[in-house]
C-alpha cells in the first residue's frame, strides 16, 4: 500500500511517503512555485540543480524553491491558496518526489478555519484525487484522499513517537505555521470544533516584525524572505548593508510581541471549555517562535513537541493514511 502524507505550506512543502513495509521517507522543500519563464539563469550559466520542473494545466512550472527566486510573481498568503497554480505546482512536485506511480491513500491538512468549511474540504479532496499529469511524460494516479485539520497530523506523530496514551485525556494541540496558527481541542478522542480555531498572526507576522525591528536599528529594509532563507539554512545572521546582524535578538522580541496576541485569541476561543487540559502539544515549523508564549499561557502544564516538529504534520498524515 503506497501512502503519502503531504503538507503544502505557505513556507515549506513537507512530504512523508512510503508503504506499510517501511519507515516513510521525509522531504522538505521551500514552497516557492511559479511559471518557468519567471526564473533567470545562474551567473555561471550552469543548470539550476535545485529546480523541480512540473506541469500545471499544460504550463511548465518550477516548484520547491525559495519564493523570492521568481521575478514578477508573488506567493499567495490568503485562504484561497489551495486553488492557486502555485499550490497545484507544489502538489505535483510532492507527487513527483514520492517516486510512486500509483498512490493508494493521500492525506493532507487544512488550517482549522478552512477545514470547518465543508465546501473547501470537498473541493481540495476532488482536486487531489484521480490522475495527475505532473510532467509531459509522467502521470500519477491518486486513489483515495482524506483532508483533516492541520494540527491533528502533529498529534498523531507525537502519539506515535512517545507511545502516548490519550484515551481519556484532554489535549490542546497548537500548530504555528507560516500563514496561520491553528489549534484543536481533543477530549476523549473527540474533536471539539467550537473550541478549535485559527489566528493569522503566524510565523510570517513574526518575521515581518523582526524585519521591522532590524530596519529600525540598521537603517535598511530587510526582506522577510531573507530571514526565512537564513533560518531554513540554519544561519544565525544575515548581511544588512554589508554588516553581519544576528537574528536571535530580533526574532525573540518579535516572537514575544506576536505570541502574546496569539495566546489571547487562543484563550478566548477556549472560554467555553469547562475543564482544564492534561497536555499541550506544540507542532509545526513555527513551534520555536511560540513556545515561550504558549508555556506562559499554560504555566501548570507540560508543553511537549514531537522530534523534528516541522515534519510532524506530514508524518501524522502518513500514519492516518496507513489506516484508510
C-alpha positions as CSV (number, residue, x, y, z in Angstrom):
1,X,0.0,0.0,0.0
2,X,1.6,3.3,-1.1
3,X,0.8,6.2,1.2
4,X,1.7,9.9,1.1
5,X,1.3,12.5,3.9
6,X,1.7,15.9,2.2
7,X,1.8,19.2,4.0
8,X,1.7,22.0,1.4
9,X,2.5,25.1,3.5
10,X,3.0,28.7,2.7
11,X,6.7,28.5,3.5
12,X,7.6,24.8,3.0
13,X,6.5,21.7,1.3
14,X,6.8,18.7,3.6
15,X,6.3,15.1,2.5
16,X,6.2,11.7,4.2
17,X,6.0,8.8,1.7
18,X,6.3,5.1,1.8
19,X,4.4,1.8,2.2
20,X,3.5,-0.4,5.2
21,X,6.7,-2.3,5.0
22,X,9.0,0.7,5.5
23,X,9.5,3.8,7.6
24,X,8.3,6.8,5.4
25,X,10.9,9.0,3.7
26,X,10.6,12.6,4.7
27,X,11.4,15.5,2.5
28,X,11.3,19.3,2.8
29,X,11.5,21.8,0.0
30,X,10.8,25.6,0.1
31,X,7.2,26.4,-1.0
32,X,8.1,28.7,-3.9
33,X,6.4,27.8,-7.2
34,X,6.0,29.9,-10.4
35,X,5.9,29.6,-14.2
36,X,9.3,28.5,-15.5
37,X,9.7,31.7,-17.5
38,X,9.8,33.8,-14.3
39,X,13.2,32.3,-13.3
40,X,16.6,33.5,-14.5
41,X,19.7,31.6,-15.2
42,X,22.7,31.1,-13.0
43,X,25.5,33.7,-13.3
44,X,27.9,30.9,-14.3
45,X,25.4,29.5,-16.9
46,X,25.2,26.1,-15.1
47,X,21.9,24.3,-14.8
48,X,19.7,25.1,-11.8
49,X,20.1,21.8,-9.9
50,X,17.5,22.6,-7.3
51,X,14.7,23.2,-9.7
52,X,11.8,20.7,-9.9
53,X,10.0,21.1,-13.3
54,X,6.3,20.2,-13.2
55,X,3.2,20.9,-15.3
56,X,0.1,22.7,-14.2
57,X,-2.7,22.6,-16.7
58,X,-0.2,22.2,-19.5
59,X,2.1,25.1,-18.4
60,X,5.6,24.5,-17.1
61,X,6.3,25.5,-13.5
62,X,9.3,25.4,-11.3
63,X,8.5,24.3,-7.8
64,X,10.2,23.7,-4.5
65,X,12.4,26.8,-4.4
66,X,12.6,29.9,-2.3
67,X,9.7,32.2,-3.2
68,X,12.0,35.2,-3.9
69,X,13.7,33.3,-6.7
70,X,10.9,34.1,-9.2
71,X,10.6,37.5,-10.9
72,X,7.2,39.3,-11.2
73,X,5.4,36.6,-9.1
74,X,4.2,36.9,-5.6
75,X,3.5,34.0,-3.3
76,X,-0.1,33.6,-2.0
77,X,-0.8,34.5,1.6
78,X,-4.6,34.1,1.6
79,X,-7.3,31.4,2.3
80,X,-7.7,30.5,-1.3
81,X,-4.1,29.3,-1.6
82,X,-5.2,25.7,-2.4
83,X,-6.9,27.0,-5.6
84,X,-3.8,28.7,-6.9
85,X,-1.5,27.4,-9.7
86,X,1.4,27.6,-7.2
87,X,-0.3,25.2,-4.8
88,X,-1.1,22.8,-7.6
89,X,2.6,23.0,-8.8
90,X,3.7,22.1,-5.3
91,X,1.2,19.3,-5.1
92,X,2.6,17.9,-8.4
93,X,6.1,18.4,-7.1
94,X,5.2,16.3,-4.0
95,X,3.7,13.6,-6.1
96,X,6.9,13.5,-8.2
97,X,9.2,13.4,-5.1
98,X,7.2,10.4,-3.8
99,X,8.7,8.3,-6.6
100,X,5.4,6.4,-6.9
101,X,3.2,6.0,-10.0
102,X,0.1,4.9,-8.0
103,X,-0.8,6.3,-4.6
104,X,-3.4,4.2,-2.7
105,X,-4.0,6.9,0.0
106,X,-3.0,10.5,0.3
107,X,-3.7,12.6,3.4
108,X,-3.3,16.3,3.8
109,X,-4.5,19.1,6.1
110,X,-6.1,22.5,6.1
111,X,-6.0,25.3,8.6
112,X,-8.8,24.7,11.1
113,X,-11.0,27.6,10.0
114,X,-10.8,26.3,6.4
115,X,-11.3,22.6,7.4
116,X,-14.6,23.6,9.0
117,X,-15.8,24.8,5.7
118,X,-17.3,21.8,4.0
119,X,-17.1,23.2,0.5
120,X,-13.3,23.9,0.8
121,X,-12.7,20.5,2.2
122,X,-14.6,18.8,-0.6
123,X,-13.0,20.9,-3.3
124,X,-9.5,20.0,-2.1
125,X,-10.4,16.3,-2.0
126,X,-11.7,16.4,-5.5
127,X,-8.7,18.4,-6.7
128,X,-6.2,15.9,-5.4
129,X,-8.0,12.6,-6.3
130,X,-7.6,10.9,-9.7
131,X,-5.0,11.2,-12.5
132,X,-2.3,13.9,-12.5
133,X,-0.1,14.8,-15.4
134,X,2.9,16.0,-13.4
135,X,5.3,16.2,-16.3
136,X,4.9,15.7,-20.1
137,X,5.9,12.0,-19.7
138,X,4.8,11.2,-16.1
139,X,1.2,10.6,-14.9
140,X,0.5,9.7,-11.3
141,X,-2.8,8.3,-10.0
142,X,-4.2,9.0,-6.5
143,X,-6.9,6.6,-5.5
144,X,-8.1,8.0,-2.2
145,X,-7.8,11.4,-0.5
146,X,-8.5,12.4,3.1
147,X,-8.4,16.0,4.4
148,X,-8.0,16.6,8.1
149,X,-7.4,19.6,10.4
150,X,-3.8,20.5,10.2
151,X,-2.8,20.1,13.9
152,X,-4.3,16.6,14.1
153,X,-1.4,15.3,12.0
154,X,1.1,16.6,14.5
155,X,-0.8,15.0,17.4
156,X,-0.7,11.6,15.6
157,X,3.0,12.0,15.1
158,X,3.6,12.8,18.8
159,X,1.5,9.8,19.9
160,X,3.5,7.5,17.6
161,X,6.8,8.8,18.8
162,X,6.1,8.8,22.5
163,X,3.7,5.8,22.6
164,X,1.4,8.3,24.4
165,X,-2.0,7.2,25.8
166,X,-4.6,10.0,25.3
167,X,-7.6,7.7,25.7
168,X,-9.2,9.8,28.4
169,X,-7.0,12.9,28.2
170,X,-7.9,16.5,27.3
171,X,-5.3,17.7,24.9
172,X,-4.7,21.1,23.3
173,X,-2.7,20.9,20.0
174,X,-1.2,24.1,18.7
175,X,0.3,24.3,15.2
176,X,2.1,27.5,14.3
177,X,2.6,27.7,10.6
178,X,3.7,30.5,8.2
179,X,0.2,31.7,7.3
180,X,-1.8,30.7,10.4
181,X,-1.5,29.4,14.0
182,X,-4.1,26.7,14.4
183,X,-5.3,24.8,17.4
184,X,-7.6,21.9,18.2
185,X,-9.0,20.6,21.4
186,X,-9.2,16.8,21.7
187,X,-11.1,15.3,24.6
188,X,-11.7,11.6,24.9
189,X,-10.5,11.4,21.3
190,X,-13.3,13.7,20.2
191,X,-12.6,16.9,18.3
192,X,-14.2,20.0,20.0
193,X,-15.0,22.0,16.8
194,X,-16.3,25.1,18.6
195,X,-13.1,25.5,20.8
196,X,-10.7,24.9,17.9
197,X,-9.6,27.8,15.8
198,X,-7.1,29.8,13.8
199,X,-5.1,33.0,14.2
200,X,-3.4,34.8,11.2
201,X,-0.7,36.2,13.5
202,X,1.6,33.4,12.5
203,X,5.3,32.9,11.6
204,X,5.1,35.3,8.7
205,X,4.0,38.1,11.1
206,X,6.9,37.2,13.4
207,X,9.3,37.6,10.5
208,X,7.7,40.9,9.4
209,X,8.0,42.3,12.9
210,X,11.7,41.1,13.2
211,X,12.4,42.7,9.8
212,X,10.8,46.0,11.0
213,X,12.9,46.0,14.2
214,X,16.1,45.3,12.2
215,X,15.4,48.1,9.8
216,X,14.8,50.4,12.7
217,X,18.2,49.6,14.2
218,X,20.3,49.3,11.0
219,X,18.7,51.8,8.6
220,X,17.7,49.5,5.7
221,X,14.7,47.4,4.8
222,X,15.1,43.7,5.3
223,X,13.1,41.3,3.2
224,X,11.2,38.7,5.2
225,X,12.3,36.1,2.6
226,X,16.0,36.9,3.6
227,X,15.1,35.9,7.2
228,X,13.2,32.9,6.1
229,X,16.0,31.6,3.9
230,X,18.6,32.2,6.6
231,X,16.6,30.2,9.1
232,X,15.9,27.4,6.6
233,X,19.7,27.2,6.0
234,X,20.5,27.2,9.7
235,X,22.3,30.5,9.6
236,X,22.4,32.7,12.7
237,X,22.9,36.0,10.9
238,X,22.3,37.9,7.7
239,X,24.0,40.7,5.9
240,X,22.5,44.2,6.2
241,X,24.3,46.9,4.2
242,X,27.4,44.7,4.3
243,X,27.3,44.2,8.1
244,X,26.5,40.8,9.8
245,X,23.4,41.1,12.0
246,X,22.5,38.4,14.5
247,X,18.9,37.1,14.1
248,X,18.2,35.8,17.6
249,X,17.6,39.1,19.5
250,X,15.1,40.3,16.8
251,X,13.3,37.0,16.5
252,X,13.0,36.7,20.2
253,X,11.5,40.2,20.6
254,X,9.2,39.7,17.6
255,X,8.1,36.3,18.9
256,X,7.1,37.7,22.3
257,X,5.1,40.5,20.7
258,X,3.2,38.3,18.3
259,X,3.0,35.3,20.7
260,X,1.1,37.4,23.2
261,X,-1.5,38.3,20.6
262,X,-1.9,34.7,19.5
263,X,-2.3,33.4,23.1
264,X,-5.0,35.9,23.8
265,X,-7.0,34.7,20.8
266,X,-6.4,31.1,21.7
267,X,-7.5,31.6,25.3
268,X,-10.7,33.4,24.2
269,X,-11.7,30.5,22.0
270,X,-11.2,28.1,24.9
271,X,-13.6,30.1,27.2
272,X,-16.4,27.5,26.8
273,X,-14.2,24.6,27.9
274,X,-15.3,23.9,31.4
275,X,-12.3,21.8,32.4
276,X,-8.6,22.3,32.0
277,X,-6.2,20.3,29.9
278,X,-3.8,17.4,30.6
279,X,-1.3,18.2,27.9
280,X,-0.3,20.8,25.4
281,X,1.3,19.5,22.2
282,X,3.1,22.1,20.1
283,X,3.9,21.1,16.5
284,X,4.8,22.7,13.2
285,X,7.7,24.7,11.7
286,X,7.0,27.8,13.8
287,X,6.9,25.9,17.1
288,X,10.1,27.7,18.3
289,X,8.6,31.1,17.8
290,X,5.6,30.5,20.1
291,X,6.9,28.0,22.7
292,X,7.5,30.7,25.4
293,X,4.2,32.3,24.9
294,X,2.2,29.0,24.9
295,X,4.1,27.9,28.1
296,X,3.4,31.2,29.7
297,X,-0.3,30.9,28.9
298,X,-0.4,27.3,30.5
299,X,2.2,27.5,33.3
300,X,1.0,24.4,35.1
301,X,1.0,22.1,32.0
302,X,3.8,20.4,30.1
303,X,4.2,21.8,26.6
304,X,5.7,19.0,24.5
305,X,6.7,18.6,20.9
306,X,7.5,15.6,18.6
307,X,11.0,15.3,17.3
308,X,11.6,17.5,14.2
309,X,8.3,19.3,14.6
310,X,8.5,20.8,11.1
311,X,7.8,17.3,9.7
312,X,5.1,16.4,12.4
313,X,2.0,17.0,10.3
314,X,3.3,15.2,7.2
315,X,4.3,12.2,9.3
316,X,1.0,12.2,11.1
317,X,-0.9,12.4,7.8
318,X,1.1,9.4,6.6
319,X,0.1,7.5,9.7
320,X,-3.5,8.2,9.2
321,X,-3.2,7.2,5.5
322,X,-2.0,3.8,6.6
323,X,-5.3,3.2,8.4
324,X,-7.5,4.1,5.5
